[in-house]
Amino acid sequence: MQEKTTSVAAASAALGLNIHKGKSKILRYDTVCTNPVTIDGEDLEDVKTFTYLGSIIDEHGDRSDADVKARIG
């Protein structure tokens, strides 16, 4: 995961884009690896759920029960 993150950060920087370390999170899916992922020496926060485009995604890669409840009220 660290290799891919470093590669994306380098490719982004080459185009003049920066990854906002404070807004970036790590959602681990189907892995036992807990090694920290860093950008420029800063650890990214590990989370169990993530909201993306209004949908709540959980660590199993599914829409969570919280997402369904939020949508139906």
N, C-alpha and C positions, 0 to 999 in steps of 0.2 A: 504494500500500500504506500509505503514511504517513497519508493522508486517512482511510482506513477504520479504521486503528488508533486514530487520534485520536478518531474518531466513536464507536467502541466504548468507549474509555476514558471519554469524556464521558457517554455513556448509562449506563455502569456507575456512575460517580460520582453521577449524579442519583438513582440508586436506593440509594446508600449502599454500593456495592461498589467494591473496589479491585482493580486488576490487579497481581499480584505480579511486579515487574520482574525479579527474580532467577530466577523459575521460567518466565518467558515466553521463548520462542525463536521464531526466524523460519526457516521451511523454505520456500525459494523453489522454486516449481514452474513449469517451462516459461517462464522469463523470463531476459532478459539484464541486467535492471536489478539493480544492486548497491548502490543508495543505502541508507544506513543507515536503520533504522526506530527511532524513539525514542518513549518514554513519559516525560513530565515531564523531558525533556532527557537521559534515560539511553538509550544505544543498547541495543537488544535483540540477543542473540547469534544469529548465523547458524549453522545446523547443516545437515549433509548427510543425516542420518537422525534420526528422532524416534520415540520409543516412546509410543503412545497406546492406552490400555486393553489393554495387553499385546501389541499388534502393532507391529512395527517398520516404519515408513513411510519410503521414501527420496525423494530429490529428483525422481524421475520419477512420484511419486504411487502407486507400486506397493508391495506388500509386498516387502521386500527378500529376497535370498537368505539373509541373516543371520536374518531372521524365520523362514523355512522351516527352516533348520538348528537354530535354537533350539527350535522346536516338536517336531522329530523326534529331537533329541538328537544 
